[in-house]
Amino acid sequence: MGEYNEVGEMSFHGKGRWKAAPEACRYGVSKLAVRGPKRSLTNEYVAFLGGTETYGKFVARPFAQGIEAATGVACVNLGQPNAGIDVMLGDTGLTRIASGAAAAVVQVPCAANLSNPFYKVHSRRNDRFLRAEPPLRALFPEVDFSEFSFTRHMLMHLKAVSPERFGQLRLELARAWETGMRMLIAGIRAPVILLWFSERAPDRDEDAVEARCEPVLVGREMVAGLQRHAVAFVEAGKVAQVGARVASPPSDAAGDEAGVPRDLPGQAAHDAVAEALIPVLAGVLDP
């Protein structure tokens, strides 16, 4: 049996997965409850923006906290479960906090969970599908979009219906993703480090939409197009292997997409990501 905390996370007490709900806090004018403990924004700090992995769902010490413990530099975790580009761009408080940091680590998000000319997603829970726009209905006239509540479920179905037409949608999602990421990086007035936190390499399974292929529909070429806008790119794909992951609770409890079980990076994976980021951050903070 579990209980929900302020940010809608469940604390599990009988299966050894999660002993206590993480502390939630808010910063400045941001309307989002993020993972604590809360840190001062007065002195030097590093900001971390991202989704479920950055937030550290079902781990006691997310990689941001591990970096803080190892370096002594305050680390502000602005990760949000199921957040995509829309969350990061939509809350000006997040980019303001990131702009005040000595450096900002941005987890590369997927290209499925963002509003685009074909469909709209929820402004806070970017994995939630809201509606299909006329271009998508015209592209897939045989599909009843009222059956979908989540983007991944919808995209998996569309790909099965017509891989060729799905390819057209895929191109539009890539364009929207690239535009959004450039806007996000440009809006952060601090050195940006892009973080690839996934068990797959950027040049593998980039057209897949399965849960284990996060960030879905993002490939190396897309990331390469952003690297000139960032000070570094850290690829932490090899550390997030199955053996270093934790099983998430049932979808109805975790709030994740129904019918798509998602194992998340465990503590060992987060510790490895922290180790990979520490020398890069050291070079940025003390050049």
C-alpha positions as CSV (number, residue, x, y, z in Angstrom):
1,M,0.0,0.0,0.0
2,G,1.3,3.5,-0.8
3,E,0.7,7.1,-0.1
4,Y,1.0,10.1,-2.3
5,N,3.2,13.1,-1.5
6,E,3.0,16.8,-2.6
7,V,4.2,16.1,-6.1
8,G,2.0,13.1,-6.7
9,E,4.7,10.5,-6.1
10,M,3.9,7.3,-4.3
11,S,5.8,6.1,-1.3
12,F,6.0,2.3,-1.2
13,H,6.3,0.5,2.1
14,G,6.0,-3.2,1.5
15,K,8.1,-4.1,-1.6
16,G,11.5,-2.7,-0.7
17,R,11.5,-0.3,-3.6
18,W,11.0,3.1,-2.0
19,K,11.0,3.6,1.7
20,A,10.2,7.3,2.0
21,A,8.7,9.9,-0.4
22,P,11.3,12.5,-1.4
23,E,11.1,16.0,0.1
24,A,9.4,18.5,-2.2
25,C,10.1,22.2,-2.4
26,R,9.6,25.3,-4.6
27,Y,12.0,28.0,-5.7
28,G,11.2,31.7,-6.4
29,V,8.4,32.3,-8.8
30,S,8.4,28.8,-10.2
31,K,5.0,27.1,-9.8
32,L,6.5,23.6,-9.9
33,A,7.2,21.5,-6.8
34,V,10.7,20.0,-7.4
35,R,12.7,17.5,-5.4
36,G,14.5,18.7,-2.3
37,P,16.2,19.3,-0.1
38,K,15.9,23.0,-0.9
39,R,19.1,24.8,-1.5
40,S,20.1,28.5,-1.3
41,L,20.3,30.4,-4.5
42,T,22.4,33.1,-3.0
43,N,25.8,31.4,-3.3
44,E,27.3,29.4,-6.2
45,Y,25.2,26.5,-7.3
46,V,24.6,24.1,-10.2
47,A,21.1,23.7,-11.7
48,F,19.8,20.4,-13.1
49,L,16.8,20.4,-15.5
50,G,15.2,17.2,-16.8
51,G,12.5,14.6,-16.4
52,T,11.9,11.5,-14.4
53,E,15.6,10.4,-14.4
54,T,16.9,13.8,-13.2
55,Y,14.2,13.9,-10.5
56,G,15.4,10.6,-9.3
57,K,12.2,8.6,-9.1
58,F,12.5,5.7,-6.7
59,V,16.1,6.4,-5.7
60,A,17.3,7.8,-2.4
61,R,20.1,9.9,-3.9
62,P,19.7,11.2,-7.5
63,F,22.8,12.1,-9.4
64,A,22.5,15.8,-8.6
65,Q,22.7,15.0,-4.9
66,G,25.6,12.7,-5.4
67,I,27.5,15.4,-7.2
68,E,26.8,17.8,-4.3
69,A,28.1,15.3,-1.8
70,A,31.3,14.7,-3.7
71,T,32.1,18.3,-4.6
72,G,30.5,20.5,-1.9
73,V,28.9,22.6,-4.6
74,A,25.2,23.2,-4.0
75,C,23.1,21.3,-6.5
76,V,19.5,22.5,-7.3
77,N,17.4,19.6,-8.7
78,L,14.8,21.1,-10.9
79,G,13.8,17.7,-12.5
80,Q,10.1,16.9,-12.9
81,P,8.6,13.5,-13.4
82,N,7.5,13.0,-17.0
83,A,8.7,16.5,-17.9
84,G,9.6,17.4,-21.5
85,I,10.5,20.6,-23.3
86,D,7.1,22.1,-22.6
87,V,7.6,22.0,-18.9
88,M,11.1,23.5,-19.1
89,L,10.0,26.3,-21.4
90,G,6.6,26.9,-19.9
91,D,7.8,27.7,-16.3
92,T,9.9,30.9,-16.5
93,G,11.0,30.3,-12.9
94,L,13.0,27.3,-14.0
95,T,15.0,29.0,-16.7
96,R,15.5,32.0,-14.3
97,I,17.0,29.7,-11.7
98,A,19.1,27.9,-14.3
99,S,20.3,31.3,-15.6
100,G,21.6,32.2,-12.1
101,A,23.6,29.0,-11.8
102,A,27.3,28.6,-12.3
103,A,26.4,25.9,-14.8
104,A,23.2,24.1,-15.9
105,V,22.9,20.4,-16.6
106,V,20.0,19.7,-19.0
107,Q,19.0,16.1,-19.5
108,V,18.2,15.5,-23.1
109,P,14.4,15.0,-23.3
110,C,12.4,12.8,-25.6
111,A,10.8,14.1,-28.8
112,A,7.4,12.6,-28.1
113,N,6.3,14.5,-25.1
114,L,5.9,18.0,-26.5
115,S,3.1,20.0,-28.2
116,N,3.6,20.3,-31.9
117,P,1.6,21.0,-35.1
118,F,0.2,17.4,-35.0
119,Y,-0.9,17.0,-31.3
120,K,-1.0,18.8,-28.0
121,V,0.2,17.5,-24.6
122,H,-0.6,18.5,-21.0
123,S,1.4,21.5,-20.0
124,R,2.7,19.9,-16.7
125,R,2.5,16.2,-17.4
126,N,4.0,16.2,-20.9
127,D,3.5,12.4,-21.3
128,R,-0.2,13.0,-21.3
129,F,-1.9,13.3,-24.8
130,L,-4.6,15.9,-24.9
131,R,-5.8,16.1,-28.5
132,A,-5.0,15.4,-32.1
133,E,-4.7,18.4,-34.4
134,P,-6.2,18.5,-38.0
135,P,-2.9,17.5,-39.7
136,L,-2.6,14.3,-37.6
137,R,-6.3,13.4,-38.1
138,A,-5.8,13.9,-41.9
139,L,-2.6,11.7,-41.8
140,F,-4.4,8.9,-39.9
141,P,-8.1,9.2,-40.8
142,E,-8.8,5.6,-39.6
143,V,-7.6,6.2,-36.1
144,D,-9.9,7.1,-33.2
145,F,-7.7,9.4,-31.1
146,S,-10.2,9.5,-28.2
147,E,-8.8,6.1,-27.2
148,F,-5.4,7.6,-26.1
149,S,-4.4,9.2,-22.9
150,F,-0.6,9.0,-23.3
151,T,1.7,10.0,-26.1
152,R,3.7,6.8,-26.1
153,H,0.6,4.6,-26.4
154,M,-0.6,6.7,-29.3
155,L,2.7,6.7,-31.1
156,M,3.2,3.0,-30.8
157,H,-0.3,2.5,-32.3
158,L,0.3,4.9,-35.2
159,K,3.6,3.2,-36.0
160,A,1.9,-0.1,-36.1
161,V,-0.9,1.3,-38.4
162,S,1.5,2.7,-40.9
163,P,5.3,2.9,-40.5
164,E,5.5,5.1,-43.6
165,R,3.0,7.7,-42.4
166,F,4.6,7.5,-38.9
167,G,7.8,8.6,-40.6
168,Q,6.2,11.8,-41.7
169,L,5.0,12.5,-38.1
170,R,8.5,11.6,-36.8
171,L,10.1,14.3,-39.0
172,E,7.7,17.0,-37.6
173,L,8.4,15.9,-34.1
174,A,12.1,16.2,-34.7
175,R,11.7,19.8,-36.0
176,A,9.6,20.8,-33.0
177,W,12.1,19.2,-30.6
178,E,15.1,21.0,-32.2
179,T,13.3,24.3,-32.1
180,G,12.3,23.9,-28.5
181,M,15.7,22.7,-27.4
182,R,17.4,25.7,-29.1
183,M,15.0,28.1,-27.4
184,L,15.6,26.4,-24.0
185,I,19.4,26.6,-24.3
186,A,19.3,30.2,-25.5
187,G,17.1,31.1,-22.6
188,I,19.6,29.8,-20.0
189,R,22.2,32.5,-19.4
190,A,24.7,30.0,-17.9
191,P,27.0,27.4,-19.4
192,V,24.8,24.4,-20.5
193,I,25.9,20.8,-20.2
194,L,23.7,18.4,-22.2
195,L,23.3,15.0,-20.5
196,W,22.3,11.8,-22.3
197,F,21.0,9.5,-19.5
198,S,19.8,6.3,-21.2
199,E,20.7,2.7,-21.5
200,R,20.9,3.1,-25.3
201,A,23.5,5.0,-27.3
202,P,22.2,8.0,-29.3
203,D,22.8,6.2,-32.6
204,R,20.8,3.1,-31.7
205,D,17.0,2.6,-31.9
206,E,16.4,6.3,-32.5
207,D,13.1,5.5,-34.3
208,A,11.8,3.3,-31.5
209,V,9.1,4.4,-29.1
210,E,9.4,1.7,-26.5
211,A,10.0,2.7,-22.9
212,R,13.5,1.3,-22.8
213,C,14.5,3.5,-25.7
214,E,14.3,6.8,-23.9
215,P,14.7,9.6,-24.9
216,V,12.5,8.3,-27.6
217,L,12.8,9.6,-31.2
218,V,16.0,11.4,-30.4
219,G,19.2,10.4,-32.2
220,R,22.8,11.4,-32.4
221,E,22.3,13.8,-35.3
222,M,19.7,15.7,-33.4
223,V,21.9,16.1,-30.4
224,A,24.9,17.0,-32.6
225,G,22.9,19.9,-33.9
226,L,22.7,21.3,-30.4
227,Q,26.2,20.7,-29.2
228,R,27.6,23.9,-30.5
229,H,25.1,25.8,-28.3
230,A,26.3,23.9,-25.2
231,V,29.7,23.8,-23.5
232,A,29.7,20.0,-23.2
233,F,27.8,16.8,-24.0
234,V,28.0,13.9,-21.5
235,E,26.9,10.6,-22.8
236,A,26.0,8.3,-19.9
237,G,24.3,5.6,-21.9
238,K,26.4,2.6,-20.7
239,V,25.8,3.2,-17.0
240,A,22.0,2.8,-17.2
241,Q,22.0,-0.9,-17.8
242,V,19.2,-3.3,-16.8
243,G,21.2,-4.5,-13.8
244,A,21.4,-1.0,-12.4
245,R,17.7,-0.3,-12.7
246,V,14.7,-0.5,-10.3
247,A,11.3,-1.7,-11.2
248,S,8.6,1.0,-11.1
249,P,5.3,0.4,-9.2
250,P,2.2,-0.4,-11.2
251,S,1.2,2.2,-13.7
252,D,-1.9,3.3,-11.8
253,A,0.2,4.0,-8.8
254,A,3.2,5.6,-10.4
255,G,1.3,7.8,-12.8
256,D,3.3,6.4,-15.7
257,E,1.7,5.3,-19.0
258,A,-0.7,2.4,-18.6
259,G,0.3,-0.7,-20.5
260,V,4.0,0.4,-20.8
261,P,6.0,-0.8,-17.9
262,R,9.0,1.4,-17.3
263,D,12.1,0.3,-15.3
264,L,14.0,3.3,-14.1
265,P,17.7,3.9,-13.4
266,G,18.7,2.6,-10.0
267,Q,21.1,4.0,-7.5
268,A,24.1,2.5,-9.1
269,A,23.2,4.2,-12.4
270,H,22.7,7.6,-10.7
271,D,26.1,7.2,-8.9
272,A,27.8,6.5,-12.3
273,V,26.2,9.5,-13.9
274,A,27.4,11.7,-11.0
275,E,31.0,10.3,-11.6
276,A,30.7,11.1,-15.3
277,L,29.5,14.7,-14.7
278,I,31.9,15.7,-11.9
279,P,35.1,16.2,-14.0
280,V,33.1,18.0,-16.7
281,L,31.5,20.3,-14.2
282,A,34.9,20.9,-12.6
283,G,36.2,22.1,-16.0
284,V,33.3,24.5,-16.3
285,L,33.3,25.8,-12.7
286,D,37.1,26.2,-12.5
287,P,38.5,26.6,-16.0
